[in-house]
């Protein structure tokens, strides 16, 4: 089974060798976001990357889907 969540990029902090990204669950703004918020009301994801192309994908305010599935 997999689980899909929807998060908003809250901040991106760039460093000499990479970036740190903070994401938080969506809370509203659309019917879809309200549906996601109903099942994921709180939390955060914080990640770091040293891949400049990956870091470019994270823009503050941008909404991102996050899929969780077992790594078997």
C-alpha positions in Angstrom: 0.0 0.0 0.0 1.2 3.5 -0.7 0.2 6.8 0.9 0.1 10.2 -1.0 0.4 13.4 0.9 0.5 17.0 -0.3 3.0 19.5 1.2 3.9 23.1 0.7 7.6 24.2 0.4 7.9 26.6 3.4 11.6 27.5 3.0 14.8 26.7 1.1 18.1 27.6 2.6 21.0 27.4 0.1 24.5 26.7 1.2 27.8 26.5 -0.6 27.5 22.7 -1.2 23.7 22.2 -1.2 20.4 23.2 0.2 18.0 22.5 3.1 14.3 22.3 2.3 11.4 22.5 4.8 7.9 21.3 3.8 4.7 21.3 5.7 1.3 19.8 4.9 -1.2 21.8 2.9 -4.0 23.3 5.0 -6.4 24.9 2.5 -6.8 27.0 -0.7 -8.6 24.3 -2.7 -11.0 21.4 -2.1 -8.1 19.0 -2.8 -5.9 20.7 -0.2 -8.8 20.6 2.4 -9.1 16.9 1.7 -5.4 16.3 2.2 -5.5 18.4 5.4 -8.3 16.3 6.8 -5.9 13.3 6.9 -2.6 15.0 7.4 -3.3 18.0 9.7 0.3 18.5 11.0 3.9 17.6 10.6 6.9 18.5 8.6 9.5 17.1 6.2 13.0 18.5 6.3 15.6 17.3 3.8 19.0 18.3 2.5 20.4 17.9 -1.0 23.8 18.4 -2.6 22.3 18.1 -6.1 21.8 21.6 -7.5 19.2 20.4 -10.0 17.1 18.8 -7.3 17.3 21.9 -5.2 15.8 24.0 -8.1 12.6 21.9 -7.9 11.8 23.3 -4.4 10.4 26.8 -4.5 8.8 28.4 -1.5 5.1 28.4 -1.8 5.1 25.5 -4.3 2.9 22.5 -3.5 4.4 19.1 -3.9 3.0 15.6 -3.7 4.9 13.2 -1.5 4.4 9.5 -2.1 5.2 6.9 0.6 5.5 3.3 -0.4 7.3 0.3 1.2 10.9 -0.2 0.0 11.1 -3.9 -0.4 
